[in-house]
Every structure is written in C-alpha cells, then in structure tokens.
C-alpha cells in the first residue's frame, strides 16, 4: 500500500469509526505498526487535519480539511439521517456500509453543534420485516448499470420456470419486498422488471449498450407511467 493511499485510509477510518479511535484499531485499519501510525497522525496534522488525542487516549477527527464545510438546517439534517438510515436497512451489505460512511463524511464537515443533531436526530427508520434476500452479487449488477454493459442472468419467474437471458440493466429500484432490476430483455425484446431475489446468477459481458441507457430508461419510465395512469381510473 502506498503512503498516500495509507493516509487516505487513515482519514476515512477517523471519519467513520466510533470516537475516540484507539491507535491499535487505526493501525489495524491501515495495516501498519503503531509507531508508523503515530507518524501518519503527525503527517495528517501537518497537512491541516485537526485531530485531538494522544497515544493511550485515542484519536478524534474534529475538523476535516479534505471536505468542504456544509450548511444544513435542522430539517435537512433529519432528511439526511432518515434517507441514509433507510438505505442501511434496505440495501445490501455494500450499499449499507456506503450509507454509513457517507453520513460520517458529511458529519465530519460540520461544527460540533450540528454533529450532535445527527447523533440525536428525532426521526428514525426501523423496518420490522426484513427485505427479501437480494441477488447473489449486487455489486456486479450495480457496476453493469454504471458501465452500461449487458448482463447474462439465470432467472426464475413467479411460476418457478428458469430461463437464461441477456439484459441491458438500466436501474435498480427498491420496492416493498426488496430490490428489482429495470432492464431491456433481449430474449423477450421488451422492458422487464426482474426481482433480485429470483436471480440465480448475474454475469457481466463485454457487450455495451452505451449510449442508449438514458433513452431506454426514459422510455421504460414513460411506459410504466402510461400503464399506471390507464389503470388508475379502473381502481378508483
């Protein structure tokens, strides 16, 4: 691990770990000896990071020069906490960890008064029913969406039939039971919504559908909106 990468990892550990963080824990996170860790702490302080603490007491990042100062009012703070708390409960492990890290980074840019509002937010999210198990590897599906590359999936439909399909992944949506993939299905030549918990496998391919993702997603959303508006009067 290069020194810049190590210092970056140390800063992130100071942001996200419960405070104060012991030298032993920080050394473990950055894979160095405690002696090297003390030198790295001094380097971060020299670069402008305000880090309180000392050997034997633990360390707390009280001012982060790497992030711009943020100004949120109280209701905006509550909205951030609620939104990221919901992601932690509904998302897969990688997404949940990212939500926790994001909130810690936001908090690190704020004065102590606003940090206390995050810790003691009055809004909370708790879902009694756990979401249905997600796909085997959500990170692969996310990456395929970002890279605009086709996926080969093995999918079990509601009737239990298993098919192998190539799809163009457009977006991941969260519904009551869990997550679903909005995609163009090359097998059926139409838009389909694939429930993540019914995917047996999802393998990335070298086929790119760039730059069609935005157009395809717009058309799919338009199609869903039209179907909903036509169905709404019948339900009324």
ABEGO torsion letter per residue (X at the ends): XBAAAAAAAAAAAAAABBOBBBAAAAAAAAGBBAAAAAAAAAAAAAAGBBBBEBBGAEBBBABBAABBBBBBBAAAAAAAAAAAAAAAAABBAAAAAAAAAAAAAAAAABBAAAAAAAAABABBBBBABBBBBBBABAAAAAAAAAAGBBBBBBBBBAAGBBBBBBBBBABBBBBAAEBBBBBBBAAAGBBBBBBAAABABBBBBABBAOAAAAAAAAAAAAAAAAAAAAAAAAAX
